[in-house]
Amino acid sequence: MPSLDDERRRYQRIQLQIPLFIRGKDAQGEQFVELAKTLDISALGAFVASPRPLTINGFITLTIPAPSITSSGLVPAGMAPIQAKVRRQQEAGDVYLIGAEFLKPIS
């Protein structure tokens, strides 16, 4: 069975800044919803700039906002929320850099 390090190498990280909402509990146990952005992303996780500290090993939900541009059914309405686990965190000035691992790989 491949290790997590082997899994990480199979999926390339893409440096892509995507605005998203983070929902979960912060380091003080408070429920929150914040606007944040990815710094890079892969099928297994994302590196996110967050305005507040999170709890290591805590669960968060990432939602990418998408405007409703058509109701024809030809354009998907948006991406389902992504469940993730906070794996690491570091303070960087007025933001926190969060390493989040998706509970299921995105495709």
C-alpha positions as CSV (number, residue, x, y, z in Angstrom):
1,M,0.0,0.0,0.0
2,P,1.5,3.4,-0.9
3,S,2.4,5.8,1.9
4,L,1.0,9.3,2.1
5,D,4.4,10.6,0.8
6,D,4.0,8.4,-2.3
7,E,0.4,9.8,-2.7
8,R,1.7,13.4,-2.5
9,R,4.2,12.8,-5.3
10,R,1.6,11.5,-7.6
11,Y,-0.4,14.7,-7.6
12,Q,1.3,17.9,-8.9
13,R,0.8,21.1,-6.9
14,I,-0.5,24.0,-9.0
15,Q,0.2,27.5,-7.8
16,L,-3.3,28.9,-8.2
17,Q,-4.9,31.6,-6.1
18,I,-8.6,30.8,-5.7
19,P,-10.9,32.7,-3.4
20,L,-12.8,30.4,-1.1
21,F,-14.8,30.3,2.2
22,I,-13.4,28.3,5.1
23,R,-16.0,27.1,7.6
24,G,-15.1,25.3,10.9
25,K,-13.9,26.0,14.4
26,D,-10.9,28.2,15.1
27,A,-8.1,27.7,17.6
28,Q,-10.4,29.1,20.4
29,G,-13.3,26.7,19.5
30,E,-15.4,29.4,17.9
31,Q,-17.5,28.5,14.8
32,F,-16.6,30.7,11.9
33,V,-16.9,31.4,8.2
34,E,-14.1,33.4,6.6
35,L,-13.1,34.4,3.1
36,A,-9.6,33.1,2.3
37,K,-7.6,32.0,-0.8
38,T,-5.5,29.1,-1.9
39,L,-1.8,29.6,-2.6
40,D,-1.5,26.2,-4.2
41,I,-3.7,23.2,-4.7
42,S,-3.5,19.6,-5.7
43,A,-6.0,16.7,-5.8
44,L,-5.1,15.8,-2.2
45,G,-5.0,19.2,-0.5
46,A,-4.4,22.9,-0.5
47,F,-2.1,25.5,1.0
48,V,-4.4,28.3,2.1
49,A,-3.9,31.9,3.5
50,S,-6.4,32.3,6.3
51,P,-7.2,35.4,8.3
52,R,-7.5,33.4,11.6
53,P,-5.6,30.6,13.2
54,L,-7.2,27.1,13.0
55,T,-6.8,23.9,15.1
56,I,-4.2,21.4,13.9
57,N,-6.1,18.1,13.0
58,G,-9.4,20.1,13.1
59,F,-11.9,19.6,10.3
60,I,-12.8,22.4,7.9
61,T,-15.1,22.8,4.9
62,L,-13.8,24.7,1.9
63,T,-16.4,26.2,-0.5
64,I,-15.4,27.9,-3.8
65,P,-18.0,30.7,-4.5
66,A,-19.4,30.5,-8.0
67,P,-21.9,33.0,-9.5
68,S,-25.0,31.5,-11.1
69,I,-24.5,32.6,-14.7
70,T,-27.0,30.4,-16.4
71,S,-29.9,28.1,-15.6
72,S,-29.7,26.2,-18.9
73,G,-28.0,23.1,-17.3
74,L,-25.1,23.3,-19.8
75,V,-22.8,25.0,-17.3
76,P,-22.4,23.3,-13.9
77,A,-23.8,25.3,-11.0
78,G,-20.6,25.0,-8.9
79,M,-18.3,22.7,-7.0
80,A,-19.5,20.8,-3.9
81,P,-18.0,21.9,-0.6
82,I,-14.6,20.1,0.1
83,Q,-14.1,18.5,3.5
84,A,-10.5,18.8,4.8
85,K,-8.3,18.3,7.8
86,V,-5.8,21.0,9.0
87,R,-2.4,19.3,8.9
88,R,-0.1,22.3,9.5
89,Q,-0.1,26.0,10.2
90,Q,2.3,28.9,10.4
91,E,1.8,32.6,11.1
92,A,2.9,34.9,8.3
93,G,2.3,38.6,9.3
94,D,-1.4,39.2,9.5
95,V,-2.4,35.8,8.0
96,Y,-2.0,32.1,8.8
97,L,-0.7,29.7,6.2
98,I,-2.7,26.5,6.5
99,G,-1.8,23.1,5.0
100,A,-5.1,21.3,4.5
101,E,-5.5,17.6,3.4
102,F,-8.8,16.8,1.6
103,L,-10.7,13.8,3.1
104,K,-11.3,12.6,-0.5
105,P,-9.1,13.5,-3.5
106,I,-10.8,16.0,-5.9
107,S,-10.9,15.1,-9.6
